[in-house]
Structures are given as structure tokens and as C-alpha cells.
Amino acid sequence: EEAVFLRKKITLLRAFSLLIGSMVGSGIFISPKGVLKNSGTVGFSLVVWFACGLLSMFGALCYAELGTRITKSGGHYIYILETLGPLPSFLFLWAEFFAIRPANSAVVSLAFGRYLLEPFFAPCAAPVPAVKLVSLLGYYAVLTLNSWSVSWSARLQTALSIVKLLALALIIVPGMMLLAQGHTENFQDAFDKQSLVPDKLPLAFYVYAGMFAYSGWFQTSFVREELVRPERNIPLAVIVSVITVIVGYMLTNVSYYTVLGTQDVLASPAVAVSFVQRACRSLISVVPVLVALSCFGTMNGGILTFSRTLFVASREGQWPPLFSMIHIRRHTPLPAVMLMFPLVTTMVCIGDIYHLMNFFSFSRWLFIGLATLGLIVHRCRHPELQSPFKVPLFIPVSFTIICLFTVAMSFYSDPVNISIGCTMVLSGFPVYYLVIHRQMSNRCRSLL
């Protein structure tokens, strides 16, 4: 009897929880190994973590302004569509659906399964089939919840955000106590230039830290239409959450290196578990479960937000109309939520965490760079538009240049995986011109 639409159920607290819950996931618990491997030393790895946090803040501020200028949900997709046009937005949608999002979800769900099973098999590694089975069960549980209720998904995200901060605290406090007692031996020669690997630094920045561990600062842009008072709450939630995560990540990494040496971190399949085994064995069965719950929250946030991209793309005519439909009673975009089910299942079954990270990192940050480039274009096209939140021009300019430059450098650092990602993006060209751009009969368009 009343209109069916997505209700405004995301308050400031829920927006903050969505951002914290999306950023603090598996990244901080598995990425230190990759960052150290590609930066060479403890000191340079800490510099990478801080620089990526600062860069994430720049990107988050750009997206906060975009969120106040463009009033539609959809995140990267709608920003690229409104500023750069339909072709790049469709290429993003194509790459996001077939590569970026399923790979990202597979990485987080595999980390969830690994940490959840770790205490039961220690000191041995958990069997790979068991890890994949538990990973899929966790993902399906989140999928079901998001199909059932937006409110319950948001409440779960708030609760799990508290769990995430508690998990970080259980690592930070013991590490800081040992550091205060004078355990600084692992920081000797922290900036040894002979161990620096310059050609691998783009991987340390974009694949293992900035592109993965900090990713999630853009999540409120996907649910913009469901936010209460978005002009106020988007900038406020973004700034507070990113600062919180930067401080938490820096202290967590210092704690890791206070307890674990360089070789220990590189040899560990699960850095947080190795830390607890060495620093506070009484928490050996607690921290892995908290980390697993943290990954569970990241999966929840990812499904909540990406389903809105498919929903908006369908509404804009670049995706099948079925996925713009909303459940009559539940008020959830049920078809869009369920669409990721087969691809994520496939990637979890065949994927490896670090290869998956390389695979989707190129595409994701290429389009984030294009979205912030779109902010500059939008400003030039609409100088009369008074945005309630505006950042200095050098922030989107510098963020865009760094994004695109580092993505280009990644071709040199990891040409095979980056070429696969590039091929995935370019494969959307013929699809766009056959299905979207070219005028077709209604019958053919409906069939496709």
C-alpha cells in the first residue's frame, strides 16, 4: 500500500561503524607480511603504513565532497558515470563485478576461515579444504542476513566494529608494554638501505597496505541515499574513522615488530596468531576468534555496499532491470545481494590470498583514481555549485596523480597479475558497444 524504496536507516553511528568495520578487517592481520616483504625493512614498512593512511585520508576527503555533490548511491560507479561518462563507468562495473569485488570478498572470507580454525589446529596449519568450507559458510551467513534486513545488517556491523577495536587493543597493549620495558632489538637498523627493494614498493603501497588494509574508507558513498543527513554525516564519519584506523594500524604494527623479528613476520601465515603465541599465550584462543569476527564484519559491509552499486547500475540502464528490484516486505535489494554468490564461491574454492590481492588491486585503484579525477572535472563543469563540504584542490589533484602513477608502476613490479587485471577491464569494451551503446531492438536488448 506504500511506495517500495530503500529506507534511510544509516545513522551517524552506523556510518562510522560501516567505515570502521570495512577498513579494519583481514588487512591489518595478514598484510604486515606483504608490506615487509616488499619494503625490505621494519622502518620502511612503518613509513609505508603511515603514508598509505595519509593517502587514504586524502581519498576519503575527496569522496566526502563527491558524496555531498552527487546525491545518488553507488560509490565509484555513480561518481564516474556522473563526471566522466557511461563508458568508464561501465568498465568499472564490469571489472568490479567479475574481478574486484569477488576477489576482495574471497580474500576476506579466506582470512575469516583461517583465523577461526587456527586455534583448533595449532601449532599445525589448518587444512585448506576446512578453511575454504568455513569461509564459504561465513560468507553465506552474511549473504542471508543482508537479504533479510538492512537494520539487522547495520546493527551487526556496529557490534562487530566494537569487536574489531577490541582485537586491535589486545595486540597493541601487550606490545606497548614490552616496548616500554626496553624490547627494542627488532628496531635495530630499521632503515637499512641495503634491504630496500625500490621496484617492489608499489606492491607494498597498493597491494598489501594502502589498497587492501585501508580499503573501506569509501563505503558510505555506496549507501548515500540511505544515510540520515548525508551532508553532515558523510564528512564527519569519514574523518573520524580514518584517523582512528591510522592510529590503530600504526600502533598495531609497532607491537608486531616489538615481539616478532623480520624473519618471524615473513614466515608467519597469520601474523596476529604468531604475535599472541609469543607475547601473551593466555590469549591464544581469543585473538584468532576476534580477528575472524573482524573479517566477518568486513564481509558484511562489503555485501551491504556493493549490492547498492548493482542496484544503481540497473536503475541507470547499464545492468539487467531485475537487479533494481526491492523486496516488497524486507525493503532489501535482494536480487543484487544474491548476484555475487556464484563468483565468490568459485574464487574461494580456487584462490590464494596473495595472488587474489594482486589480481584485484590494479583495477580497484585505477577506478578510484578516475573517480577523484571526476571530482576535478565536476568542479570545472559546475563552478556555480555550492557544496556543503569542499576540500582544497591540491588534495584531489595529488591523490589522483599518485593513484594513477602507482598503478602504472605496478606493471613493472608485477606484470603478470597486473596484465590479467588490465585484460579484465578491457574485455568490457565490446560488451559496452554491443549491449549498452549501440541502439538495439527491445527484444534483443531484453534477451541480452
C-alpha positions as semicolon CSV with decimal commas, in nm:
position;residue;x (nm);y (nm);z (nm)
1;E;0,000;0,000;0,000
2;E;0,302;0,231;0,027
3;A;0,597;0,302;-0,202
4;V;0,879;0,048;-0,203
5;F;1,223;0,207;-0,172
6;L;1,542;0,178;0,032
7;R;1,473;0,350;0,365
8;K;1,707;0,596;0,541
9;K;1,832;0,366;0,816
10;I;2,206;0,452;0,826
11;T;2,263;0,696;1,114
12;L;2,595;0,865;1,201
13;L;2,687;0,583;1,439
14;R;2,604;0,321;1,177
15;A;2,801;0,515;0,913
16;F;3,101;0,528;1,146
17;S;3,062;0,156;1,219
18;L;3,034;0,079;0,848
19;L;3,363;0,257;0,778
20;I;3,550;0,112;1,076
21;G;3,402;-0,230;1,009
22;S;3,507;-0,221;0,644
23;M;3,859;-0,087;0,696
24;V;3,960;-0,296;0,996
25;G;3,924;-0,642;0,850
26;S;4,172;-0,905;0,747
27;G;4,422;-0,649;0,614
28;I;4,595;-0,548;0,936
29;F;4,619;-0,913;1,041
30;I;4,765;-1,055;0,716
31;S;4,910;-0,753;0,531
32;P;5,216;-0,683;0,752
33;K;5,389;-0,982;0,592
34;G;5,334;-0,849;0,239
35;V;5,431;-0,492;0,329
36;L;5,755;-0,604;0,495
37;K;5,839;-0,837;0,208
38;N;5,804;-0,559;-0,049
39;S;5,953;-0,272;0,152
40;G;6,256;-0,460;0,289
41;T;6,290;-0,332;0,645
42;V;6,086;-0,260;0,956
43;G;6,138;0,115;0,932
44;F;6,038;0,145;0,570
45;S;5,734;-0,078;0,627
46;L;5,613;0,159;0,903
47;V;5,665;0,453;0,667
48;V;5,456;0,271;0,406
49;W;5,175;0,211;0,656
50;F;5,165;0,577;0,760
51;A;5,191;0,707;0,403
52;C;4,906;0,481;0,296
53;G;4,696;0,608;0,586
54;L;4,763;0,967;0,483
55;L;4,682;0,886;0,122
56;S;4,362;0,714;0,232
57;M;4,264;1,029;0,421
58;F;4,313;1,231;0,100
59;G;4,093;0,988;-0,092
60;A;3,831;0,980;0,183
61;L;3,807;1,360;0,184
62;C;3,763;1,360;-0,196
63;Y;3,484;1,104;-0,168
64;A;3,323;1,301;0,113
65;E;3,297;1,602;-0,121
66;L;3,168;1,382;-0,404
67;G;2,907;1,243;-0,164
68;T;2,778;1,592;-0,092
69;R;2,783;1,698;-0,460
70;I;2,622;1,385;-0,612
71;T;2,315;1,271;-0,423
72;K;2,285;0,916;-0,564
73;S;2,414;0,593;-0,408
74;G;2,658;0,370;-0,596
75;G;3,005;0,488;-0,491
76;H;3,277;0,475;-0,756
77;Y;3,029;0,375;-1,026
78;I;2,792;0,670;-0,994
79;Y;3,076;0,922;-0,948
80;I;3,246;0,806;-1,268
81;L;2,914;0,796;-1,454
82;E;2,815;1,150;-1,350
83;T;3,158;1,305;-1,417
84;L;3,338;1,105;-1,688
85;G;3,051;0,939;-1,873
86;P;2,891;0,599;-1,933
87;L;3,185;0,410;-2,090
88;P;3,434;0,433;-1,800
89;S;3,153;0,373;-1,551
90;F;3,051;0,055;-1,733
91;L;3,414;-0,063;-1,747
92;F;3,434;-0,012;-1,372
93;L;3,111;-0,205;-1,323
94;W;3,238;-0,486;-1,545
95;A;3,573;-0,514;-1,365
96;E;3,414;-0,471;-1,022
97;F;3,164;-0,749;-1,076
98;F;3,391;-1,002;-1,245
99;A;3,722;-0,933;-1,067
100;I;3,750;-0,669;-0,795
101;R;3,459;-0,744;-0,564
102;P;3,456;-1,126;-0,576
103;A;3,834;-1,137;-0,529
104;N;3,812;-0,893;-0,238
105;S;3,531;-1,091;-0,076
106;A;3,721;-1,416;-0,130
107;V;4,034;-1,275;0,038
108;V;3,839;-1,161;0,344
109;S;3,636;-1,481;0,373
110;L;3,951;-1,697;0,343
111;A;4,110;-1,494;0,621
112;F;3,793;-1,546;0,826
113;G;3,814;-1,923;0,781
114;R;4,186;-1,939;0,853
115;Y;4,171;-1,741;1,178
116;L;3,858;-1,913;1,303
117;L;4,014;-2,259;1,263
118;E;4,366;-2,164;1,374
119;P;4,316;-2,233;1,749
120;F;4,175;-2,581;1,680
121;F;4,476;-2,698;1,477
122;A;4,765;-2,510;1,643
123;P;5,060;-2,549;1,621
124;C;4,982;-2,702;1,278
125;A;4,822;-2,511;0,994
126;A;4,451;-2,565;0,939
127;P;4,368;-2,793;0,643
128;V;4,298;-2,594;0,330
129;P;3,964;-2,768;0,249
130;A;3,839;-2,698;0,601
131;V;3,941;-2,332;0,573
132;K;3,756;-2,294;0,243
133;L;3,444;-2,467;0,376
134;V;3,425;-2,244;0,685
135;S;3,499;-1,940;0,468
136;L;3,204;-2,017;0,244
137;L;2,970;-2,084;0,537
138;G;3,060;-1,746;0,688
139;Y;3,004;-1,570;0,358
140;Y;2,667;-1,737;0,305
141;A;2,557;-1,638;0,656
142;V;2,630;-1,271;0,583
143;L;2,459;-1,301;0,245
144;T;2,145;-1,433;0,412
145;L;2,142;-1,157;0,673
146;N;2,173;-0,882;0,410
147;S;1,888;-1,039;0,216
148;W;1,673;-1,039;0,530
149;S;1,713;-0,693;0,684
150;V;1,910;-0,371;0,638
151;S;1,858;-0,278;1,003
152;W;1,995;-0,607;1,133
153;S;2,294;-0,586;0,897
154;A;2,368;-0,236;1,029
155;R;2,331;-0,348;1,391
156;L;2,567;-0,640;1,332
157;Q;2,816;-0,400;1,174
158;T;2,805;-0,176;1,481
159;A;2,861;-0,468;1,719
160;L;3,145;-0,613;1,512
161;S;3,315;-0,273;1,486
162;I;3,349;-0,279;1,865
163;V;3,493;-0,631;1,838
164;K;3,746;-0,510;1,580
165;L;3,870;-0,229;1,803
166;L;3,893;-0,475;2,093
167;A;4,102;-0,712;1,879
168;L;4,342;-0,429;1,795
169;A;4,362;-0,330;2,163
170;L;4,456;-0,687;2,264
171;I;4,753;-0,664;2,027
172;I;4,850;-0,304;2,098
173;V;4,853;-0,316;2,480
174;P;5,094;-0,613;2,527
175;G;5,321;-0,477;2,254
176;M;5,337;-0,130;2,406
177;M;5,409;-0,280;2,749
178;L;5,704;-0,478;2,611
179;L;5,828;-0,173;2,422
180;A;5,815;0,033;2,741
181;Q;6,025;-0,235;2,912
182;G;6,303;-0,178;2,657
183;H;6,244;-0,452;2,399
184;T;6,370;-0,252;2,101
185;E;6,606;-0,509;1,949
186;N;6,386;-0,568;1,645
187;F;6,407;-0,199;1,555
188;Q;6,786;-0,201;1,515
189;D;6,887;-0,097;1,161
190;A;6,523;-0,026;1,090
191;F;6,612;0,186;0,785
192;D;6,888;-0,027;0,634
193;K;6,901;0,098;0,274
194;Q;7,064;-0,221;0,151
195;S;6,745;-0,414;0,228
196;L;6,521;-0,164;0,050
197;V;6,354;-0,301;-0,266
198;P;6,255;0,011;-0,469
199;D;6,091;-0,174;-0,758
200;K;5,862;-0,360;-0,515
201;L;5,744;-0,050;-0,326
202;P;5,431;-0,006;-0,544
203;L;5,321;-0,353;-0,435
204;A;5,385;-0,264;-0,069
205;F;5,179;0,053;-0,109
206;Y;4,887;-0,051;-0,321
207;V;4,851;-0,426;-0,300
208;Y;4,928;-0,507;0,061
209;A;4,868;-0,187;0,260
210;G;4,701;0,116;0,105
211;M;4,498;-0,079;-0,142
212;F;4,383;-0,354;0,088
213;A;4,430;-0,291;0,460
214;Y;4,294;0,066;0,445
215;S;4,032;-0,003;0,179
216;G;3,684;0,071;0,300
217;W;3,702;0,447;0,361
218;F;3,472;0,494;0,059
219;Q;3,189;0,270;0,182
220;T;2,944;0,542;0,287
221;S;2,933;0,664;-0,074
222;F;2,767;0,336;-0,175
223;V;2,470;0,388;0,061
224;R;2,436;0,765;0,023
225;E;2,058;0,754;-0,035
226;E;2,008;0,552;0,285
227;L;2,210;0,788;0,506
228;V;2,042;1,018;0,756
229;R;2,162;1,379;0,699
230;P;2,434;1,279;0,448
231;E;2,569;1,635;0,402
232;R;2,674;1,636;0,766
233;N;2,730;1,270;0,845
234;I;2,946;1,167;0,547
235;P;3,238;1,408;0,614
236;L;3,215;1,360;0,991
237;A;3,212;0,980;0,975
238;V;3,493;0,971;0,719
239;I;3,734;1,198;0,906
240;V;3,686;1,038;1,249
241;S;3,702;0,680;1,122
242;V;4,014;0,722;0,904
243;I;4,207;0,896;1,185
244;T;4,105;0,618;1,424
245;V;4,224;0,349;1,183
246;I;4,558;0,520;1,107
247;V;4,643;0,544;1,478
248;G;4,529;0,187;1,541
249;Y;4,726;0,044;1,248
250;M;5,049;0,223;1,337
251;L;5,036;0,107;1,700
252;T;4,946;-0,248;1,593
253;N;5,245;-0,269;1,357
254;V;5,482;-0,134;1,622
255;S;5,350;-0,404;1,857
256;Y;5,404;-0,672;1,594
257;Y;5,766;-0,569;1,539
258;T;5,833;-0,532;1,912
259;V;5,756;-0,901;1,961
260;L;5,834;-1,058;1,621
261;G;6,154;-1,023;1,422
262;T;6,165;-0,970;1,047
263;Q;6,202;-1,340;0,970
264;D;5,921;-1,429;1,210
265;V;5,679;-1,197;1,030
266;L;5,783;-1,321;0,686
267;A;5,747;-1,686;0,791
268;S;5,409;-1,644;0,958
269;P;5,091;-1,740;0,769
270;A;4,888;-1,547;1,030
271;V;5,086;-1,263;1,190
272;A;4,833;-1,191;1,466
273;V;4,836;-1,554;1,581
274;S;5,218;-1,564;1,583
275;F;5,219;-1,244;1,788
276;V;4,984;-1,388;2,051
277;Q;5,184;-1,713;2,071
278;R;5,496;-1,513;2,152
279;A;5,359;-1,224;2,364
280;C;5,060;-1,349;2,562
281;R;4,979;-1,717;2,536
282;S;4,678;-1,675;2,762
283;L;4,500;-1,507;2,471
284;I;4,597;-1,774;2,219
285;S;4,240;-1,892;2,171
286;V;4,077;-1,547;2,198
287;V;4,255;-1,323;1,948
288;P;4,210;-1,550;1,642
289;V;3,836;-1,563;1,708
290;L;3,823;-1,184;1,741
291;V;4,015;-1,150;1,415
292;A;3,773;-1,391;1,247
293;L;3,479;-1,183;1,371
294;S;3,656;-0,875;1,238
295;C;3,674;-1,037;0,893
296;F;3,308;-1,133;0,929
297;G;3,221;-0,766;0,975
298;T;3,419;-0,672;0,665
299;M;3,227;-0,930;0,462
300;N;2,902;-0,784;0,594
301;G;2,999;-0,430;0,499
302;G;3,115;-0,538;0,153
303;I;2,787;-0,710;0,070
304;L;2,582;-0,422;0,213
305;T;2,760;-0,168;-0,008
306;F;2,831;-0,349;-0,336
307;S;2,473;-0,463;-0,374
308;R;2,385;-0,092;-0,396
309;T;2,624;-0,050;-0,690
310;L;2,443;-0,319;-0,886
311;F;2,109;-0,172;-0,778
312;V;2,201;0,177;-0,902
313;A;2,364;0,048;-1,224
314;S;2,043;-0,139;-1,304
315;R;1,843;0,174;-1,235
316;E;2,074;0,371;-1,470
317;G;2,019;0,118;-1,751
318;Q;2,367;-0,041;-1,750
319;W;2,269;-0,366;-1,576
320;P;1,969;-0,600;-1,615
321;P;1,646;-0,448;-1,472
322;L;1,595;-0,742;-1,236
323;F;1,868;-0,608;-1,007
324;S;1,694;-0,275;-0,944
325;M;1,413;-0,460;-0,770
326;I;1,350;-0,438;-0,395
327;H;1,185;-0,698;-0,175
328;I;0,832;-0,575;-0,102
329;R;0,831;-0,652;0,270
330;R;1,201;-0,662;0,360
331;H;1,299;-0,345;0,168
332;T;1,632;-0,503;0,069
333;P;1,777;-0,517;-0,287
334;L;1,752;-0,897;-0,277
335;P;1,850;-0,981;-0,640
336;A;2,156;-0,753;-0,622
337;V;2,263;-0,905;-0,289
338;M;2,243;-1,262;-0,419
339;L;2,422;-1,199;-0,750
340;M;2,775;-1,231;-0,604
341;F;2,705;-1,580;-0,469
342;P;2,850;-1,789;-0,760
343;L;3,161;-1,581;-0,831
344;V;3,274;-1,556;-0,469
345;T;3,215;-1,928;-0,423
346;T;3,436;-2,001;-0,724
347;M;3,719;-1,772;-0,614
348;V;3,721;-1,909;-0,260
349;C;3,744;-2,264;-0,395
350;I;4,035;-2,198;-0,632
351;G;4,200;-1,883;-0,495
352;D;4,513;-1,799;-0,299
353;I;4,510;-1,492;-0,075
354;Y;4,818;-1,308;-0,204
355;H;4,752;-1,386;-0,571
356;L;4,396;-1,263;-0,528
357;M;4,523;-0,937;-0,376
358;N;4,746;-0,872;-0,679
359;F;4,463;-0,961;-0,913
360;F;4,208;-0,706;-0,795
361;S;4,431;-0,424;-0,666
362;F;4,520;-0,278;-1,006
363;S;4,158;-0,243;-1,120
364;R;4,023;-0,104;-0,794
365;W;4,273;0,180;-0,761
366;L;4,267;0,266;-1,128
367;F;3,896;0,347;-1,097
368;I;3,932;0,521;-0,760
369;G;4,187;0,748;-0,929
370;L;3,939;0,810;-1,211
371;A;3,664;0,892;-0,960
372;T;3,875;1,160;-0,791
373;L;3,974;1,288;-1,136
374;G;3,599;1,315;-1,190
375;L;3,575;1,543;-0,885
376;I;3,816;1,787;-1,054
377;V;3,613;1,767;-1,377
378;H;3,286;1,822;-1,187
379;R;3,425;2,131;-1,020
380;C;3,529;2,277;-1,358
381;R;3,193;2,200;-1,517
382;H;2,982;2,326;-1,228
383;P;3,163;2,619;-1,063
384;E;2,826;2,758;-0,952
385;L;2,750;2,451;-0,737
386;Q;2,793;2,528;-0,368
387;S;2,894;2,205;-0,196
388;P;2,840;2,188;0,183
389;F;3,183;2,021;0,211
390;K;3,479;2,122;-0,005
391;V;3,846;2,017;0,010
392;P;4,144;2,217;-0,123
393;L;4,212;2,144;-0,490
394;F;4,562;2,006;-0,426
395;I;4,410;1,708;-0,238
396;P;4,217;1,555;-0,534
397;V;4,496;1,653;-0,776
398;S;4,773;1,490;-0,572
399;F;4,562;1,185;-0,485
400;T;4,471;1,126;-0,850
401;I;4,831;1,163;-0,969
402;I;4,965;0,926;-0,702
403;C;4,694;0,668;-0,774
404;L;4,748;0,661;-1,149
405;F;5,128;0,678;-1,123
406;T;5,149;0,391;-0,875
407;V;4,906;0,182;-1,078
408;A;5,132;0,239;-1,382
409;M;5,438;0,143;-1,177
410;S;5,266;-0,179;-1,073
411;F;5,304;-0,303;-1,432
412;Y;5,678;-0,307;-1,371
413;S;5,654;-0,463;-1,025
414;D;5,409;-0,744;-1,107
415;P;5,346;-0,751;-1,484
416;V;5,164;-1,087;-1,498
417;N;4,888;-1,021;-1,243
418;I;4,850;-0,657;-1,346
419;S;4,815;-0,761;-1,711
420;I;4,538;-1,002;-1,611
421;G;4,359;-0,719;-1,430
422;C;4,405;-0,487;-1,728
423;T;4,271;-0,750;-1,967
424;M;3,967;-0,795;-1,744
425;V;3,892;-0,422;-1,764
426;L;3,943;-0,401;-2,141
427;S;3,720;-0,703;-2,202
428;G;3,427;-0,478;-2,112
429;F;3,474;-0,264;-2,426
430;P;3,298;-0,497;-2,674
431;V;3,022;-0,569;-2,423
432;Y;2,956;-0,198;-2,378
433;Y;2,939;-0,124;-2,750
434;L;2,725;-0,430;-2,827
435;V;2,479;-0,405;-2,538
436;I;2,479;-0,051;-2,393
437;H;2,596;0,198;-2,655
438;R;2,454;0,056;-2,976
439;Q;2,086;0,110;-3,034
440;M;1,926;-0,232;-3,035
441;S;1,575;-0,361;-3,065
442;N;1,391;-0,403;-2,737
443;R;1,368;-0,777;-2,796
444;C;1,745;-0,821;-2,847
445;R;1,827;-0,593;-2,552
446;S;1,588;-0,790;-2,330
447;L;1,744;-1,120;-2,443
448;L;2,098;-0,998;-2,368
